[in-house]
Amino acid sequence: MRKAERAKEQLKKYSHLFSCPVCGSDMTMVEGKSLVCGNRHNFDLAKSGYINLLQRPVKTQYDRELLAARKLVANSGFFTPLLSVVSALLRERIGQITQSPMAILDAGCGEGSHLSVLITRLRREMEISPIGVGVDLAREGIQMAVKNDPDLIWCVADLAKLPLKNGRFGVVLNILSPANYGEFSRVLNAEGVLLKVVPGKKYLTELRTVFFADNDQKTYSNERVIRHFAKHFQLVAQQKVFSRFSVEEEMLRPLLKMTPLSWHVPKEKMEQVFRKGLKEVTVEFEVLVGQKT
């Protein structure tokens, strides 16, 4: 079966997870090419098999070039230590959830590499077949995701108004992405868990030292983000992930392109990094595990 057909089959099989982004009613697949609700709001599948459930186009700073750079960096092993920790936490928590089949949502999935790796590991290590759903505002990222892994469900949608039914997910992942805790709580079932990943205090400190030498962005604290998380979810586990990443010459440009730290950096600062080179960077994350209060 071709990739596009595999993707469409997955969406058809699990269309019951979706609710209409316009009116909130149930949706069904019609003729294998559209999700349609009872009030006849219609959303066509792309030829490659993803679904766009935005009511109007939305521009984001996560363009195709940035997402392609992130995928290159991900493929080089930058996120491997993080994903190993998240995978272990998922295995531990999933064992306490009775939902079957397990549905996992990656809210802010980008180009989909994190969800794809985690679902593959869970299928291999736990001998379960979870449903994986990736959602992001960036259409370019979803297009990349469905080409890479058509066996998961990929959707262009707004995290502030998820087109998903109440209580249908056992896990919500929110990895280095903005959060909407009200929506996450709504789509999680009573046993469900939220795993949020935020940068650690030393994350890419080598870049901060160059980019923000003359202002207070030189240092970073995630304490406010963690406190905000704990206001909405019961913080049941917290784990730091620390590693050093060797930067090969051909990986420096993608690394700089993928991080929002470089978005408003003057050209001369960027050139300074290219001239000096960068042998390695600090990769530090905090993984927060929350349950509904």
C-alpha positions as CSV (number, residue, x, y, z in Angstrom):
1,M,0.0,0.0,0.0
2,R,1.3,3.4,-0.9
3,K,2.3,5.9,1.8
4,A,-0.7,8.2,1.1
5,E,-3.1,5.3,1.2
6,R,-1.7,4.1,4.5
7,A,-2.1,7.5,6.0
8,K,-5.7,7.8,4.9
9,E,-6.5,4.4,6.2
10,Q,-5.2,5.4,9.7
11,L,-7.3,8.6,9.6
12,K,-10.4,6.7,8.5
13,K,-9.9,4.1,11.2
14,Y,-9.5,6.6,14.0
15,S,-11.8,9.4,12.8
16,H,-13.9,8.9,16.0
17,L,-11.1,10.8,17.9
18,F,-12.0,14.0,16.1
19,S,-14.6,16.7,16.7
20,C,-15.5,19.5,14.3
21,P,-13.4,22.6,14.8
22,V,-16.4,24.8,13.8
23,C,-19.3,23.3,15.9
24,G,-17.7,20.6,18.0
25,S,-19.9,17.7,16.7
26,D,-18.8,14.2,15.8
27,M,-16.9,13.7,12.5
28,T,-16.8,10.8,10.1
29,M,-14.8,10.0,7.0
30,V,-16.8,10.3,3.8
31,E,-15.8,8.5,0.6
32,G,-12.2,8.2,2.0
33,K,-11.4,11.8,1.2
34,S,-13.1,14.2,3.7
35,L,-13.9,14.5,7.4
36,V,-17.5,15.7,7.7
37,C,-19.5,16.5,10.7
38,G,-23.3,16.2,11.3
39,N,-23.7,19.9,10.4
40,R,-21.9,19.3,7.1
41,H,-18.7,21.2,7.9
42,N,-16.3,19.6,5.5
43,F,-12.5,19.2,5.7
44,D,-10.7,17.5,2.8
45,L,-7.7,15.2,3.2
46,A,-4.5,16.2,1.4
47,K,-3.4,13.8,-1.3
48,S,-0.5,12.7,1.0
49,G,-2.9,11.7,3.7
50,Y,-2.9,14.5,6.4
51,I,-5.9,16.6,7.4
52,N,-6.0,20.4,7.7
53,L,-8.6,21.3,10.4
54,L,-7.8,25.0,10.5
55,Q,-10.7,27.3,9.6
56,R,-8.3,29.8,8.0
57,P,-4.5,29.8,7.2
58,V,-2.2,30.8,10.0
59,K,1.4,32.0,9.5
60,T,4.0,30.8,11.9
61,Q,7.8,31.4,12.2
62,Y,8.3,27.6,11.8
63,D,8.9,27.6,8.0
64,R,10.0,24.7,5.9
65,E,13.7,25.7,6.1
66,L,13.6,25.7,10.0
67,L,11.7,22.4,10.1
68,A,14.1,20.7,7.7
69,A,17.0,21.9,9.8
70,R,15.4,20.5,13.0
71,K,14.9,17.2,11.3
72,L,18.6,17.1,10.2
73,V,19.6,17.9,13.8
74,A,17.2,15.3,15.2
75,N,18.6,12.6,12.8
76,S,22.1,13.4,14.0
77,G,21.3,12.3,17.6
78,F,20.8,15.7,19.3
79,F,17.5,14.6,20.9
80,T,18.4,10.9,21.5
81,P,19.2,11.2,25.3
82,L,15.9,13.2,25.8
83,L,13.8,10.7,23.9
84,S,15.3,7.8,25.8
85,V,14.2,9.4,29.1
86,V,10.7,10.3,27.7
87,S,10.4,6.7,26.4
88,A,11.2,5.3,29.8
89,L,8.8,7.6,31.6
90,L,6.1,6.7,29.1
91,R,6.6,3.0,29.6
92,E,6.3,3.5,33.4
93,R,3.1,5.6,33.2
94,I,1.4,3.7,30.4
95,G,1.4,0.6,32.6
96,Q,-0.9,2.4,35.0
97,I,-3.4,3.4,32.3
98,T,-6.2,1.0,31.4
99,Q,-7.2,2.7,28.1
100,S,-7.2,0.3,25.1
101,P,-6.0,1.0,22.5
102,M,-3.7,3.6,24.0
103,A,-4.0,7.0,22.2
104,I,-1.0,9.4,22.4
105,L,-1.2,13.0,21.2
106,D,1.9,15.1,20.4
107,A,0.7,18.7,20.7
108,G,3.1,20.9,18.7
109,C,4.7,18.0,16.9
110,G,6.6,20.0,14.3
111,E,8.0,17.7,11.6
112,G,6.9,14.7,13.6
113,S,10.3,13.0,14.4
114,H,9.8,12.9,18.2
115,L,6.4,11.2,18.0
116,S,7.6,8.7,15.3
117,V,10.6,7.6,17.4
118,L,8.5,7.3,20.6
119,I,5.7,5.3,19.0
120,T,8.2,3.0,17.4
121,R,10.0,2.4,20.7
122,L,6.7,1.7,22.5
123,R,5.6,-0.8,19.9
124,R,9.0,-2.6,20.1
125,E,9.6,-2.5,23.9
126,M,6.0,-2.9,25.3
127,E,4.5,-5.0,22.5
128,I,1.5,-2.6,22.3
129,S,0.2,-0.6,19.3
130,P,-0.7,2.9,20.5
131,I,-2.5,5.3,18.3
132,G,-0.2,8.3,17.5
133,V,-1.7,11.7,16.6
134,G,0.5,14.6,15.8
135,V,-0.9,18.2,15.7
136,D,0.8,21.4,14.7
137,L,0.0,24.8,13.3
138,A,2.8,24.6,10.7
139,R,1.4,22.9,7.6
140,E,5.0,22.4,6.3
141,G,5.9,20.4,9.4
142,I,2.8,18.1,9.0
143,Q,3.6,17.6,5.3
144,M,7.1,16.4,6.3
145,A,5.7,14.2,9.1
146,V,3.2,12.3,7.0
147,K,5.9,11.6,4.3
148,N,8.2,10.2,7.0
149,D,5.7,8.1,8.9
150,P,2.3,7.5,7.2
151,D,1.3,5.0,9.9
152,L,0.5,7.8,12.3
153,I,-2.2,10.4,12.1
154,W,-1.1,14.0,11.3
155,C,-3.2,17.1,11.6
156,V,-2.8,20.8,11.0
157,A,-4.7,22.4,13.9
158,D,-4.6,25.0,16.6
159,L,-3.5,23.9,20.1
160,A,-5.8,26.5,21.6
161,K,-8.8,24.8,20.1
162,L,-7.9,21.1,19.5
163,P,-10.4,19.4,17.1
164,L,-10.4,16.3,19.3
165,K,-13.0,14.8,21.6
166,N,-13.0,15.0,25.3
167,G,-11.2,12.3,27.3
168,R,-9.9,10.2,24.4
169,F,-6.1,10.3,25.1
170,G,-4.0,8.5,27.6
171,V,-1.0,10.7,27.0
172,V,-0.3,14.2,25.8
173,L,3.2,15.1,24.8
174,N,4.2,18.8,24.6
175,I,7.9,18.9,23.6
176,L,9.6,22.3,23.4
177,S,6.3,23.8,22.3
178,P,3.8,26.3,23.7
179,A,1.1,24.7,25.9
180,N,-2.7,25.1,26.3
181,Y,-3.3,23.3,29.6
182,G,-7.1,23.7,29.4
183,E,-7.2,21.9,26.1
184,F,-4.7,19.2,27.3
185,S,-6.8,18.5,30.4
186,R,-10.0,18.3,28.2
187,V,-8.7,15.7,25.8
188,L,-6.9,13.6,28.5
189,N,-8.9,10.8,30.1
190,A,-9.1,10.5,33.9
191,E,-6.0,8.4,34.2
192,G,-4.1,10.3,31.5
193,V,-0.7,12.0,31.9
194,L,0.9,15.1,30.3
195,L,4.6,15.0,29.5
196,K,6.0,18.4,28.9
197,V,9.6,19.1,27.9
198,V,11.2,22.5,28.6
199,P,14.7,23.8,28.1
200,G,17.0,23.4,31.0
201,K,18.9,26.4,32.5
202,K,22.1,25.5,30.5
203,Y,20.4,24.6,27.2
204,L,22.6,25.9,24.3
205,T,24.4,28.1,26.8
206,E,27.3,28.4,24.3
207,L,25.0,30.2,21.8
208,R,23.5,32.4,24.5
209,T,26.9,33.5,25.5
210,V,27.6,34.8,22.0
211,F,24.2,36.0,21.0
212,F,23.2,37.8,24.2
213,A,26.6,38.8,25.7
214,D,25.3,42.3,26.4
215,N,21.8,41.7,27.8
216,D,19.9,39.6,30.4
217,Q,19.0,36.8,27.8
218,K,22.5,35.5,28.4
219,T,21.1,33.5,31.3
220,Y,17.8,31.5,31.3
221,S,15.5,30.2,34.0
222,N,12.7,27.7,33.5
223,E,11.3,28.2,37.0
224,R,8.3,30.3,35.9
225,V,7.3,27.8,33.3
226,I,7.5,24.9,35.8
227,R,5.4,26.9,38.4
228,H,2.8,27.6,35.7
229,F,2.7,23.9,34.8
230,A,2.1,23.0,38.5
231,K,-0.8,25.4,38.7
232,H,-2.7,23.4,36.1
233,F,-1.5,19.8,36.6
234,Q,-0.3,17.8,39.6
235,L,3.5,17.5,39.1
236,V,4.1,13.8,39.8
237,A,7.6,13.5,38.4
238,Q,10.4,15.8,37.1
239,Q,13.6,14.6,35.5
240,K,16.6,16.5,34.1
241,V,18.3,15.3,31.0
242,F,21.9,16.5,30.4
243,S,24.2,15.7,27.5
244,R,26.9,17.3,25.4
245,F,26.4,17.3,21.6
246,S,29.4,17.3,19.3
247,V,28.8,19.7,16.4
248,E,30.2,18.5,13.1
249,E,31.0,21.3,10.7
250,E,28.0,20.5,8.4
251,M,25.7,20.5,11.4
252,L,26.4,24.0,12.6
253,R,24.2,25.9,10.2
254,P,21.1,23.6,10.8
255,L,21.6,23.8,14.5
256,L,21.6,27.6,14.4
257,K,18.6,27.6,12.0
258,M,16.4,25.3,14.1
259,T,16.6,27.2,17.4
260,P,14.3,30.3,18.1
261,L,17.4,31.7,20.0
262,S,18.7,32.8,16.6
263,W,15.5,34.5,15.3
264,H,16.3,38.1,16.1
265,V,20.1,37.8,16.4
266,P,22.0,40.4,14.3
267,K,23.8,39.0,11.2
268,E,27.2,39.9,12.6
269,K,26.6,37.8,15.7
270,M,25.7,34.8,13.5
271,E,28.8,35.3,11.4
272,Q,30.9,35.4,14.6
273,V,29.7,31.8,15.5
274,F,30.5,30.6,11.9
275,R,34.0,32.2,12.0
276,K,34.9,30.7,15.4
277,G,33.1,27.4,14.8
278,L,31.5,25.4,17.6
279,K,32.9,22.1,18.7
280,E,30.1,21.1,21.1
281,V,27.0,22.5,22.9
282,T,25.2,21.8,26.1
283,V,21.9,20.0,25.7
284,E,19.8,20.2,28.9
285,F,16.1,19.6,29.3
286,E,13.6,19.2,32.1
287,V,10.9,16.6,31.6
288,L,7.7,17.4,33.6
289,V,5.1,14.7,34.2
290,G,1.6,15.8,35.3
291,Q,-1.7,14.3,36.1
292,K,-5.1,16.0,36.0
293,T,-6.0,17.6,39.3
